[in-house]
Amino acid sequence: MHHKIRLNHYLSNAGISSRRKADKLIQSGAIEVNGKPVFKLGTVIHTDDIVKFHGSKIKSKNKIYILLNKPKGFITTTKDQFNRKTVMNLIPCLSEYKIFPVGRLDFYTTGVLLLTNDGYIAEKLTHPKYHIKKIYHVSLNKKIKSEDLDQIRKEKIYLKEGKVKVCFVKNKKNAKNQIEIGLSIGWNRVIKRIFKKLNYKVIRLDRINFGGLSKKNLKIGNWCFLNKEEIENIVTKS
């Protein structure tokens, strides 16, 4: 889906100039859209148009970092072939920045999700070699036996990818079916598979921390901007 934006706004987003100076650049004929010079002030373009400044293609340089408390019932992709709701539906006002979710949370999984247009940061937070830690709150269909928790803790659970290594696993106080688990492996549906191996069913899964990012008291479905320092803090720790 293409979105419209004023050309001068696009140029200022790209770091080419202020919006006021962008108008002068447009009037001077230095800006081309889809191969043709544009002189008219107030011109509106589509976000996927090819914009050139003195013959060089420009792109929006604004780096944006969004922390979302993902609700159930949303796919963690930018679009879905079956027209199901994606996390992008929760932040429609930011579509012009071409942001995308970092990593995945299942359709039914809730919690901390980062969205950005910064490919470098996305790589840092998803590549296995950086061992980014994620913490989940898990609700099971029944009380868990302490010996089963020990099996996870002592790394005695094996899945098809190999041995499951966890940072920690513990019961939540006064609720034997509520577990908190921290791990850095990013295998597909790994939490559900760990507990299935021990004959438990995960009935609710909530990511409460991602690389040091917590929900910041965000209500389910809400989001906020993060600043560069908060993101760099994660990267420098990894």
N, C-alpha and C positions, 0 to 999 in steps of 0.2 A: 504494500500500500504506500503510495507516494504522498508526501505532505508538502504543503506550500509554505514558503517563507519569503519575506522581502529580501531583495538582493543586498541592500545595504546592511541588513541584520546578519545575513549569511557571511558577508565579508568581515564584519566585526567579530563574529564568532570564530572565524578562521584566523584571527590575529593579524589580518592584513592592515587594518586601520581602525580608527574609531568610526562610529556610524556616520558622523558628520563629514569626516574626511572621505569616507566611502562614497558619498554622494558626488564629491568632486572628481574622484577616480572614474565613476560611472560617466559623468559629463565629459571627461577628457577622452573617452573611448578606449581606455586601457583594459576594460573588462569585456570578456567574451563569454557568451552562454551558448553552449552547443554549437560552437564554431562561428557565431555571429556576434559582432560588437553590439553592445547595449548602451544606449545613451540616456534612456528615459528614467527620470527619478521616480521612485515608487514602484519600480518593476518587481513583480512577484515571480519567483521561480519555484520549481519542484526540487525537493532535497536530493533527488538522484540526477539532476541536470549536471552537465560537465561545465564547470566554471573555470575560466583561465584569466590570469592576471599577467599582462605582458607576455602572453604565450605559454605560461607555466600553469599547470593544473593546480588548483588549491583545494584543500580539504579543511573541514572544521577541526581546529586544534583544541577546542575546549575539552578538557578531560573531566569527566563527570563520574562521581562515585555515589551510588544509591544503596542504602541499606533498607531492605524490605523484610517485614515479618510476613512471610508467605502463608496464605490460608490454604486449606484443602481445596481440591477441585480445580487447580490451575496447572497447566503443563509448563515445565521450566525450559521453554525454547522461545525464539523470537516469533516463530509462526508455526502453525500446525496444519497438516494436510487434511485433517478431518474437521477443521473449523472449531476445535475445542478452545476453550478460553486459555490463554497463555498469561504468564506473569506480566507481559507487556500491556495487557488490558488494564492493569492496576496503575500504570504510570503513563497514560496516553499523552500527557502534556510534554513529555520529553522525547517524543518519537524522532524529532529532527536531529537528535544527537547520535543516532545509530548505536544506542547502548544495547548490551546483550548480557544475559545472566552468566555468572562465573560458576562453572560446575552445574550439577543438577540436584534437584530435590524431586522425589517422586510425586505423582499426582496427589496422593493422600498425605504426604509428609508436609509438616508445617515448619515455620521457623526462619532463622537467619539466612538471608540470601543477598549476595552482592551483585549489583548490576553496574556495568561500566562501559565506556568506549575505549578503555586503555588496554590494548592487547598485551603489553609488557606485564602489567599487573596480573591480568588473567592467567598468563602463563606461569607466573610465580606462584599463584595460589592454587593451581590445579596440577602442575607437573609433580609426579610421584617423588622425584629426587629432593623436593623441598620439604617433604614431611609436614605439611600444614595440618595442625590438629583441629579436629571437629568434636564437639561434645553434644550428645543427644540425650534427651529425656525419653525413655521408653516405657510405655504402658503395655503390660502383658495380659493375656487372658486368664492367668492364674498366678498364684504365689510361686516365686522361684526358690528352689532349694539352694541352700548355701553351698552344697557340693557342686552344683551346676555353675554357680558364680565362680567358684574356685577353678573349675575347668577352663573358663574364659580367662581368668586372671593368670593362670599358669601356662597359658598359650597351648592348650591341648585340643583346641578346635581347629580342624582342617577343612577348608573348602577347596574347590577345584583349582583356585589360584595358588594355594599353599597354606601355610600356617597363619592363623589369625593372630596378629600382634596388637595388643591394646595398650593404651597409656594408663588407663585405670578402668575399673568397673565397680559400682557399689549400689547397694539398696538405698532408696530414698527413705528417710525416717518415717516410721509408723505406716509404711505401705509396702508390703512384701512383693507386690506385683509391679512396683514402680522402680525403674533402674536408671542410673546415670552412667553413661559409658563414653569414654574419650578414645579416639583413635585417629591415626593419620593415613590409613590406607583408604583408597578411593574406589574400591571394587563396587560393582553394580549391586544395589540392594543388599549390601553386606550386613547391615544390622538385622534385617529380617531373616537372612540366611543363617546367621549365627544362632539366633534363638530357635529357628525351625529345627536346626541340627539337634537341639536339646529338647525338642518336642513342646515348644511354646509358640504361641501365635502373637505377633505384635499387633495390638489393636489401635495404638496411637503412637506416632513418632514425631518428635519435635526437636529440631536442631536449635540448641540454645546458645551455641558459640561456634564461630567459624574463624579460625586463625587469630583469636583474640577479640573478634568483633562479637558483641552481644546484642540483644534486642533493644537496649536503651529505652526500656519502658514503652516501646512501640506496641500499640494494639494490633491484633491480627488484621492483616490487610493494609496496614499503614506503612509509610516509608519516610525516610529523611535523607538529606544530603550528608555525606561524610566529607571531611576535609582531607587534603593531601597528607597531612601529618599522621592522621589516624591510619591511612593506608600504608604509608612508608614505614610506620612502626611495625606492621606485620611483615613487610618485606625484609627489613633489616634483621628481624628476629630469625627469619628462615635461612 
